[in-house]
């Protein structure tokens, strides 16, 4: 019955729709430029009121994203249950060792770049991302030490601990709400510590935490595009071609939805399609470097590395908890769409709620 419904014509049509969506994402490369690195901003500034964010355009985009989510997971679960490319996917999952080398090399290059940025006089030192600047003379040397520690497996955990220290130092200077932009570094730190332990359980947890923290970072940034759409105005004034004929307001809404949608389906995909989504998302970050230069390249290096790991190694077996094996494909797609709705509303309310708790005038 399912095979008749999901015939080749239908499947081709859905895949074309998803491909079209991915092309839109790739050409809206501004969505992946972290605006705080390039413009003046004030994190304590009140975000755009929710009533102003949720206009007719927002509602239309949300409805389209929900439909696209349902269609995607219908295809993803069909490919998974029919076993398409299952053997190929299974072989790639054996590349845990390669993933470890990718992360260690990327971390070494990243923190060495931070040290050289300061040492060669390109600019002020910063904790872990360009806007987190610091005048501390110690921080660049911490960057150098933790960069060198990735050379050997047994010293790699020192790099992980060093990342935790830098993240906490960022909290002390810039506040917890600002550092909620970067749980990805907590995931990287944990990964570098746990992956050095000779235990399958620890290695599995390392990947789970790494991917989860990366996903949270991206979806948190997507809400910022709704809440502070005007922060990007100076960028669009300098490069109006990025808008592709859209108004700045609608472009930022589209960027926010695209970033959230792609991140969610990347975290929820269980078939080989997940690797294709990783490849498309990684392409966005690489394309953004051409537009925004070396600052963007350094700032997004670790995200690019993590997406490359997802391409090469794939998701962990923990993703199986999202598979409802005793249910129909339609129920599975409905279940994932419900999670999408829940995740969207939750992260939206968390962003606004936490901002109110940290910055509301009393």
C-alpha positions as CSV (number, residue, x, y, z in Angstrom):
1,X,0.0,0.0,0.0
2,X,2.7,2.4,1.0
3,X,4.8,1.6,-2.1
4,X,1.8,2.4,-4.3
5,X,1.3,5.8,-2.6
6,X,4.9,6.7,-2.7
7,X,5.5,5.8,-6.3
8,X,8.5,7.0,-8.3
9,X,6.6,10.0,-9.7
10,X,5.5,11.2,-6.3
11,X,9.0,10.6,-4.8
12,X,10.6,12.5,-7.6
13,X,8.2,15.4,-7.1
14,X,9.0,15.7,-3.4
15,X,12.7,15.4,-4.0
16,X,12.5,18.2,-6.5
17,X,10.7,20.3,-4.0
18,X,13.4,19.6,-1.3
19,X,16.1,20.4,-3.8
20,X,14.5,23.7,-4.7
21,X,14.4,24.5,-1.0
22,X,18.1,23.7,-0.6
23,X,19.0,25.9,-3.5
24,X,17.1,28.8,-1.9
25,X,19.1,28.2,1.3
26,X,22.5,28.1,-0.6
27,X,21.8,31.3,-2.3
28,X,20.8,33.1,0.9
29,X,24.3,32.7,2.2
30,X,23.9,35.8,4.4
31,X,21.8,33.7,6.7
32,X,24.9,32.0,8.0
33,X,27.0,35.2,8.5
34,X,26.9,35.8,12.3
35,X,25.9,39.4,12.3
36,X,27.5,40.2,15.6
37,X,30.9,39.8,14.0
38,X,30.4,42.6,11.5
39,X,28.2,45.3,13.0
40,X,27.6,47.3,16.2
41,X,25.0,45.7,18.4
42,X,23.6,45.9,21.9
43,X,22.5,42.6,23.4
44,X,20.5,44.3,26.2
45,X,18.4,46.2,23.6
46,X,14.8,45.0,23.7
47,X,14.0,42.6,20.8
48,X,11.3,43.3,18.3
49,X,7.9,42.6,20.1
50,X,6.5,39.2,19.3
51,X,3.4,40.8,18.0
52,X,5.5,42.7,15.3
53,X,7.4,39.5,14.4
54,X,4.4,37.4,13.8
55,X,2.8,39.1,10.8
56,X,1.1,37.6,7.8
57,X,4.4,36.9,6.0
58,X,5.7,35.1,9.1
59,X,2.5,32.9,9.4
60,X,2.7,32.0,5.7
61,X,6.4,31.0,6.0
62,X,5.6,29.0,9.1
63,X,2.9,27.1,7.3
64,X,5.1,26.4,4.3
65,X,7.9,25.2,6.7
66,X,5.5,22.8,8.5
67,X,4.3,21.3,5.2
68,X,7.9,21.0,4.0
69,X,8.8,19.3,7.3
70,X,6.1,16.7,6.8
71,X,7.1,16.0,3.2
72,X,10.8,15.7,4.1
73,X,10.3,13.2,6.9
74,X,7.8,11.2,4.8
75,X,10.6,10.8,2.2
76,X,13.4,10.3,4.8
77,X,11.6,7.5,6.6
78,X,10.6,5.9,3.3
79,X,14.2,5.8,2.2
80,X,15.3,4.5,5.6
81,X,12.7,1.8,5.9
82,X,13.2,0.6,2.3
83,X,16.9,0.3,2.9
84,X,18.1,2.5,0.1
85,X,21.9,3.0,0.4
86,X,21.7,1.2,3.8
87,X,24.9,-0.7,3.2
88,X,26.8,2.4,2.1
89,X,25.5,4.4,5.0
90,X,26.5,1.5,7.4
91,X,30.1,1.4,6.1
92,X,30.5,5.2,6.5
93,X,29.4,4.9,10.2
94,X,32.7,3.1,10.8
95,X,34.6,6.3,10.4
96,X,34.7,7.3,14.1
97,X,38.5,7.5,13.9
98,X,38.4,9.8,10.9
99,X,35.9,12.0,12.7
100,X,38.2,12.3,15.6
101,X,41.1,13.4,13.5
102,X,38.9,15.9,11.7
103,X,37.8,17.5,14.9
104,X,41.3,17.5,16.4
105,X,42.9,19.0,13.3
106,X,40.1,21.6,13.0
107,X,40.4,22.6,16.6
108,X,44.2,22.9,16.3
109,X,43.8,25.2,13.2
110,X,41.0,27.2,14.8
111,X,42.9,28.0,18.0
112,X,46.2,28.5,16.3
113,X,44.4,31.0,14.0
114,X,43.1,32.9,17.1
115,X,46.7,33.1,18.4
116,X,48.1,34.3,15.1
117,X,45.3,36.8,14.7
118,X,46.6,38.5,17.9
119,X,50.3,37.7,17.4
120,X,50.5,39.0,13.8
121,X,48.6,42.2,14.7
122,X,45.5,41.6,12.7
123,X,43.3,42.7,15.6
124,X,42.4,42.3,19.2
125,X,42.4,38.9,20.9
126,X,39.0,37.3,21.5
127,X,37.8,34.4,23.6
128,X,36.3,32.1,21.0
129,X,34.4,34.3,18.4
130,X,35.3,37.6,16.9
131,X,32.9,39.8,18.9
132,X,34.0,38.4,22.3
133,X,37.1,40.6,22.4
134,X,39.5,40.7,25.4
135,X,42.5,42.7,26.4
136,X,43.8,39.9,28.6
137,X,47.4,39.0,27.6
138,X,46.9,35.5,28.9
139,X,44.1,34.5,26.5
140,X,46.2,34.3,23.2
141,X,48.7,32.0,25.0
142,X,45.9,29.8,26.2
143,X,44.8,29.6,22.5
144,X,48.3,28.5,21.5
145,X,48.5,25.9,24.3
146,X,45.2,24.3,23.6
147,X,46.0,24.3,19.8
148,X,49.2,22.3,20.5
149,X,47.4,19.9,22.8
150,X,45.4,18.3,20.0
151,X,48.6,16.8,18.5
152,X,48.4,13.8,20.8
153,X,45.4,11.8,21.8
154,X,46.2,11.9,25.5
155,X,46.7,15.7,25.6
156,X,43.6,16.4,23.6
157,X,41.3,16.5,26.7
158,X,43.4,19.6,27.8
159,X,42.0,21.3,24.7
160,X,38.5,20.4,25.8
161,X,39.1,21.8,29.3
162,X,40.6,24.9,27.8
163,X,37.5,25.5,25.7
164,X,35.3,25.2,28.8
165,X,37.6,27.8,30.5
166,X,37.3,30.2,27.6
167,X,33.5,29.8,27.4
168,X,33.2,30.5,31.2
169,X,35.6,33.5,30.8
170,X,33.2,34.8,28.1
171,X,30.3,34.5,30.5
172,X,32.1,36.5,33.2
173,X,32.8,39.4,30.7
174,X,29.8,39.3,28.4
175,X,27.1,37.6,30.4
176,X,25.3,34.2,30.1
177,X,22.6,35.3,27.7
178,X,25.3,36.4,25.1
179,X,27.2,33.1,25.5
180,X,24.0,31.2,24.9
181,X,24.8,31.9,21.2
182,X,27.7,29.4,21.5
183,X,26.8,26.1,23.2
184,X,28.5,24.6,20.2
185,X,31.8,25.2,22.0
186,X,30.7,23.3,25.1
187,X,29.8,20.4,22.7
188,X,33.3,20.6,21.1
189,X,35.0,20.7,24.5
190,X,33.0,17.7,25.7
191,X,33.7,15.8,22.5
192,X,37.5,16.4,22.7
193,X,37.5,15.1,26.3
194,X,35.1,12.1,25.9
195,X,36.4,10.9,22.6
196,X,39.9,10.4,24.1
197,X,38.5,7.8,26.5
198,X,38.7,4.2,25.3
199,X,35.0,3.4,25.7
200,X,32.3,3.0,23.1
201,X,29.8,4.6,25.5
202,X,31.9,7.7,26.0
203,X,32.6,8.0,22.3
204,X,28.9,7.7,21.5
205,X,28.1,10.4,24.1
206,X,30.8,12.6,22.6
207,X,29.0,12.6,19.2
208,X,25.5,13.0,20.7
209,X,26.5,16.0,22.8
210,X,28.5,17.5,19.9
211,X,25.6,17.3,17.4
212,X,23.0,18.4,19.9
213,X,25.0,21.5,20.9
214,X,25.6,22.4,17.3
215,X,21.9,22.1,16.5
216,X,21.0,24.2,19.5
217,X,23.5,26.9,18.4
218,X,22.0,27.1,15.0
219,X,18.3,27.2,16.0
220,X,19.1,29.8,18.7
221,X,20.7,32.0,16.0
222,X,17.6,31.6,13.8
223,X,15.4,33.2,16.5
224,X,17.9,36.1,16.7
225,X,17.2,36.8,13.0
226,X,13.5,37.4,13.9
227,X,14.2,39.3,17.1
228,X,16.9,41.6,15.8
229,X,16.4,41.8,12.1
230,X,17.5,45.4,12.0
231,X,21.1,44.5,13.1
232,X,21.8,43.4,9.5
233,X,20.7,46.7,7.9
234,X,24.3,48.1,7.7
235,X,25.3,44.9,5.8
236,X,22.5,45.2,3.4
237,X,23.2,48.9,2.8
238,X,26.8,47.9,1.7
239,X,25.7,44.8,-0.3
240,X,22.1,45.2,-1.4
241,X,22.5,42.3,-3.9
242,X,22.2,39.9,-1.0
243,X,18.5,40.7,-0.6
244,X,17.7,39.1,-4.0
245,X,14.9,41.6,-4.5
246,X,13.3,41.0,-1.1
247,X,12.8,43.6,1.6
248,X,15.3,43.4,4.4
249,X,12.5,42.4,6.9
250,X,11.2,39.5,4.7
251,X,14.7,38.4,3.9
252,X,15.6,38.0,7.5
253,X,12.3,36.1,8.2
254,X,13.2,33.8,5.3
255,X,16.7,33.3,6.6
256,X,15.4,32.6,10.1
257,X,13.0,30.0,8.9
258,X,15.5,28.4,6.6
259,X,18.1,28.1,9.3
260,X,15.7,26.6,11.8
261,X,14.1,24.2,9.3
262,X,17.4,22.9,7.9
263,X,18.9,22.4,11.3
264,X,15.8,20.5,12.5
265,X,15.6,18.1,9.6
266,X,19.4,17.6,9.9
267,X,19.0,16.5,13.5
268,X,15.9,14.4,12.7
269,X,16.9,12.6,9.5
270,X,17.8,9.0,9.8
271,X,18.5,8.0,6.2
272,X,21.4,8.8,3.9
273,X,19.5,12.1,3.1
274,X,20.9,13.5,6.3
275,X,24.4,13.4,4.8
276,X,23.1,15.4,1.8
277,X,21.6,18.0,4.1
278,X,24.9,18.3,5.9
279,X,26.7,18.8,2.6
280,X,24.2,21.5,1.6
281,X,24.5,23.3,4.9
282,X,28.3,23.1,4.9
283,X,28.2,24.6,1.4
284,X,26.4,27.6,2.8
285,X,29.1,28.3,5.3
286,X,31.8,27.9,2.7
287,X,30.0,30.2,0.3
288,X,29.5,32.8,3.1
289,X,33.3,33.0,3.5
290,X,33.6,34.3,-0.1
291,X,31.3,37.2,0.9
292,X,32.5,37.9,4.4
293,X,36.2,37.0,4.4
294,X,38.7,35.7,6.9
295,X,36.7,36.6,10.0
296,X,33.8,34.5,8.8
297,X,36.2,31.7,7.8
298,X,37.8,31.6,11.3
299,X,34.5,32.0,13.2
300,X,32.7,29.2,11.3
301,X,35.6,26.8,11.0
302,X,34.4,24.5,13.7
303,X,30.8,24.4,12.4
304,X,32.2,23.4,9.0
305,X,34.3,20.7,10.6
306,X,31.3,19.3,12.5
307,X,29.1,19.2,9.4
308,X,32.0,17.4,7.5
309,X,32.0,14.8,10.3
310,X,28.2,14.4,9.8
311,X,28.9,13.8,6.1
312,X,31.7,11.3,6.6
313,X,30.6,9.6,9.8
314,X,26.8,10.2,9.9
315,X,24.5,10.4,13.0
316,X,24.8,8.2,16.1
317,X,22.5,5.3,16.9
318,X,20.8,7.6,19.4
319,X,18.8,9.0,16.4
320,X,16.9,5.7,16.4
321,X,14.8,7.0,19.3
322,X,13.0,9.2,16.7
323,X,12.0,6.2,14.5
324,X,8.6,4.7,15.2
325,X,9.1,1.3,13.7
326,X,5.6,0.0,14.5
327,X,3.9,3.0,12.9
328,X,3.1,3.9,9.4
329,X,5.3,6.4,7.4
330,X,2.5,9.0,7.7
331,X,2.4,8.7,11.5
332,X,6.2,9.0,11.7
333,X,6.1,12.1,9.5
334,X,3.3,13.5,11.6
335,X,5.3,12.8,14.8
336,X,8.4,14.6,13.5
337,X,6.2,17.5,12.3
338,X,4.8,17.8,15.8
339,X,8.3,17.9,17.3
340,X,9.2,20.6,14.8
341,X,6.2,22.7,15.9
342,X,7.1,22.1,19.6
343,X,10.8,22.9,19.1
344,X,10.0,26.1,17.2
345,X,7.6,27.4,19.8
346,X,9.8,26.3,22.7
347,X,13.0,28.0,21.4
348,X,11.1,31.1,20.4
349,X,9.6,31.5,23.9
350,X,12.9,30.6,25.6
351,X,14.8,33.3,23.6
352,X,12.3,36.0,24.5
353,X,11.7,34.7,28.0
354,X,15.4,34.5,29.0
355,X,16.1,37.9,27.4
356,X,13.3,39.4,29.6
357,X,14.7,37.7,32.7
358,X,18.3,39.0,32.1
359,X,17.5,42.5,30.7
360,X,14.0,43.6,31.7
361,X,14.0,46.9,33.5
362,X,12.8,46.7,37.1
